Amino acid sequence: MNSWSFLFDLGWILDEPEKQTLRDKWASTFVVRRKAKPIGTAPVRYKRIGFAGLFLIVPEVDRAKATVESSLQ
């Protein structure tokens, strides 16, 4: 990984509510804490991201439409 890529990821993550880098979004990966417990479900929506004339469509969890399941708490 070169330094420009690292700096781009750092800048990206500062403004990202899910704290995912662009590579994480592209690969649909999340960092999950070791003792994390699921609290519900949420639909996945596709977001269009544009940068320097390029556009990517990446999946995101739609937290606004999340449902908390009482049996999981």
MODELLER restraints for C-alpha pairs under 7 A, 6 or more apart:
rsr = mdl.restraints
at = mdl.atoms
rsr.add(forms.Gaussian(group=physical.xy_distance, feature=features.Distance(at['CA:9:A'], at['CA:21:A']), mean=5.61, stdev=0.5))
rsr.add(forms.Gaussian(group=physical.xy_distance, feature=features.Distance(at['CA:9:A'], at['CA:22:A']), mean=6.76, stdev=0.5))
rsr.add(forms.Gaussian(group=physical.xy_distance, feature=features.Distance(at['CA:12:A'], at['CA:21:A']), mean=6.42, stdev=0.5))
rsr.add(forms.Gaussian(group=physical.xy_distance, feature=features.Distance(at['CA:13:A'], at['CA:19:A']), mean=5.27, stdev=0.5))
rsr.add(forms.Gaussian(group=physical.xy_distance, feature=features.Distance(at['CA:13:A'], at['CA:20:A']), mean=6.08, stdev=0.5))
rsr.add(forms.Gaussian(group=physical.xy_distance, feature=features.Distance(at['CA:13:A'], at['CA:21:A']), mean=5.63, stdev=0.5))
rsr.add(forms.Gaussian(group=physical.xy_distance, feature=features.Distance(at['CA:20:A'], at['CA:30:A']), mean=6.98, stdev=0.5))
rsr.add(forms.Gaussian(group=physical.xy_distance, feature=features.Distance(at['CA:24:A'], at['CA:30:A']), mean=6.68, stdev=0.5))
rsr.add(forms.Gaussian(group=physical.xy_distance, feature=features.Distance(at['CA:25:A'], at['CA:58:A']), mean=5.95, stdev=0.5))
rsr.add(forms.Gaussian(group=physical.xy_distance, feature=features.Distance(at['CA:25:A'], at['CA:59:A']), mean=6.78, stdev=0.5))
rsr.add(forms.Gaussian(group=physical.xy_distance, feature=features.Distance(at['CA:26:A'], at['CA:58:A']), mean=5.81, stdev=0.5))
rsr.add(forms.Gaussian(group=physical.xy_distance, feature=features.Distance(at['CA:28:A'], at['CA:59:A']), mean=6.54, stdev=0.5))
rsr.add(forms.Gaussian(group=physical.xy_distance, feature=features.Distance(at['CA:38:A'], at['CA:72:A']), mean=6.61, stdev=0.5))
rsr.add(forms.Gaussian(group=physical.xy_distance, feature=features.Distance(at['CA:39:A'], at['CA:68:A']), mean=5.69, stdev=0.5))
rsr.add(forms.Gaussian(group=physical.xy_distance, feature=features.Distance(at['CA:39:A'], at['CA:69:A']), mean=6.16, stdev=0.5))
rsr.add(forms.Gaussian(group=physical.xy_distance, feature=features.Distance(at['CA:39:A'], at['CA:72:A']), mean=5.52, stdev=0.5))
rsr.add(forms.Gaussian(group=physical.xy_distance, feature=features.Distance(at['CA:39:A'], at['CA:73:A']), mean=5.98, stdev=0.5))
rsr.add(forms.Gaussian(group=physical.xy_distance, feature=features.Distance(at['CA:40:A'], at['CA:66:A']), mean=6.99, stdev=0.5))
rsr.add(forms.Gaussian(group=physical.xy_distance, feature=features.Distance(at['CA:40:A'], at['CA:67:A']), mean=5.51, stdev=0.5))
rsr.add(forms.Gaussian(group=physical.xy_distance, feature=features.Distance(at['CA:40:A'], at['CA:68:A']), mean=4.26, stdev=0.5))
rsr.add(forms.Gaussian(group=physical.xy_distance, feature=features.Distance(at['CA:40:A'], at['CA:69:A']), mean=4.91, stdev=0.5))
rsr.add(forms.Gaussian(group=physical.xy_distance, feature=features.Distance(at['CA:41:A'], at['CA:66:A']), mean=5.69, stdev=0.5))
rsr.add(forms.Gaussian(group=physical.xy_distance, feature=features.Distance(at['CA:41:A'], at['CA:67:A']), mean=5.50, stdev=0.5))
rsr.add(forms.Gaussian(group=physical.xy_distance, feature=features.Distance(at['CA:41:A'], at['CA:68:A']), mean=6.70, stdev=0.5))
rsr.add(forms.Gaussian(group=physical.xy_distance, feature=features.Distance(at['CA:42:A'], at['CA:61:A']), mean=6.32, stdev=0.5))
rsr.add(forms.Gaussian(group=physical.xy_distance, feature=features.Distance(at['CA:42:A'], at['CA:62:A']), mean=6.04, stdev=0.5))
rsr.add(forms.Gaussian(group=physical.xy_distance, feature=features.Distance(at['CA:42:A'], at['CA:63:A']), mean=6.25, stdev=0.5))
rsr.add(forms.Gaussian(group=physical.xy_distance, feature=features.Distance(at['CA:42:A'], at['CA:65:A']), mean=6.06, stdev=0.5))
rsr.add(forms.Gaussian(group=physical.xy_distance, feature=features.Distance(at['CA:42:A'], at['CA:66:A']), mean=4.14, stdev=0.5))
rsr.add(forms.Gaussian(group=physical.xy_distance, feature=features.Distance(at['CA:42:A'], at['CA:67:A']), mean=6.23, stdev=0.5))
rsr.add(forms.Gaussian(group=physical.xy_distance, feature=features.Distance(at['CA:43:A'], at['CA:61:A']), mean=6.04, stdev=0.5))
rsr.add(forms.Gaussian(group=physical.xy_distance, feature=features.Distance(at['CA:43:A'], at['CA:62:A']), mean=5.68, stdev=0.5))
rsr.add(forms.Gaussian(group=physical.xy_distance, feature=features.Distance(at['CA:43:A'], at['CA:65:A']), mean=6.94, stdev=0.5))
rsr.add(forms.Gaussian(group=physical.xy_distance, feature=features.Distance(at['CA:44:A'], at['CA:59:A']), mean=6.30, stdev=0.5))
rsr.add(forms.Gaussian(group=physical.xy_distance, feature=features.Distance(at['CA:44:A'], at['CA:60:A']), mean=5.49, stdev=0.5))
rsr.add(forms.Gaussian(group=physical.xy_distance, feature=features.Distance(at['CA:44:A'], at['CA:61:A']), mean=4.57, stdev=0.5))
rsr.add(forms.Gaussian(group=physical.xy_distance, feature=features.Distance(at['CA:44:A'], at['CA:62:A']), mean=5.75, stdev=0.5))
rsr.add(forms.Gaussian(group=physical.xy_distance, feature=features.Distance(at['CA:45:A'], at['CA:59:A']), mean=5.70, stdev=0.5))
rsr.add(forms.Gaussian(group=physical.xy_distance, feature=features.Distance(at['CA:45:A'], at['CA:60:A']), mean=5.43, stdev=0.5))
rsr.add(forms.Gaussian(group=physical.xy_distance, feature=features.Distance(at['CA:45:A'], at['CA:61:A']), mean=6.28, stdev=0.5))
rsr.add(forms.Gaussian(group=physical.xy_distance, feature=features.Distance(at['CA:45:A'], at['CA:62:A']), mean=6.17, stdev=0.5))
rsr.add(forms.Gaussian(group=physical.xy_distance, feature=features.Distance(at['CA:46:A'], at['CA:57:A']), mean=6.19, stdev=0.5))
rsr.add(forms.Gaussian(group=physical.xy_distance, feature=features.Distance(at['CA:46:A'], at['CA:58:A']), mean=5.47, stdev=0.5))
rsr.add(forms.Gaussian(group=physical.xy_distance, feature=features.Distance(at['CA:46:A'], at['CA:59:A']), mean=4.43, stdev=0.5))
rsr.add(forms.Gaussian(group=physical.xy_distance, feature=features.Distance(at['CA:46:A'], at['CA:60:A']), mean=5.99, stdev=0.5))
rsr.add(forms.Gaussian(group=physical.xy_distance, feature=features.Distance(at['CA:47:A'], at['CA:57:A']), mean=5.51, stdev=0.5))
rsr.add(forms.Gaussian(group=physical.xy_distance, feature=features.Distance(at['CA:47:A'], at['CA:58:A']), mean=5.40, stdev=0.5))
rsr.add(forms.Gaussian(group=physical.xy_distance, feature=features.Distance(at['CA:47:A'], at['CA:59:A']), mean=6.20, stdev=0.5))
rsr.add(forms.Gaussian(group=physical.xy_distance, feature=features.Distance(at['CA:47:A'], at['CA:60:A']), mean=6.76, stdev=0.5))
rsr.add(forms.Gaussian(group=physical.xy_distance, feature=features.Distance(at['CA:48:A'], at['CA:55:A']), mean=6.59, stdev=0.5))
rsr.add(forms.Gaussian(group=physical.xy_distance, feature=features.Distance(at['CA:48:A'], at['CA:56:A']), mean=5.68, stdev=0.5))
rsr.add(forms.Gaussian(group=physical.xy_distance, feature=features.Distance(at['CA:48:A'], at['CA:57:A']), mean=4.51, stdev=0.5))
rsr.add(forms.Gaussian(group=physical.xy_distance, feature=features.Distance(at['CA:48:A'], at['CA:58:A']), mean=6.54, stdev=0.5))
rsr.add(forms.Gaussian(group=physical.xy_distance, feature=features.Distance(at['CA:49:A'], at['CA:55:A']), mean=5.48, stdev=0.5))
rsr.add(forms.Gaussian(group=physical.xy_distance, feature=features.Distance(at['CA:49:A'], at['CA:56:A']), mean=5.16, stdev=0.5))
rsr.add(forms.Gaussian(group=physical.xy_distance, feature=features.Distance(at['CA:49:A'], at['CA:57:A']), mean=6.26, stdev=0.5))
rsr.add(forms.Gaussian(group=physical.xy_distance, feature=features.Distance(at['CA:50:A'], at['CA:56:A']), mean=6.42, stdev=0.5))
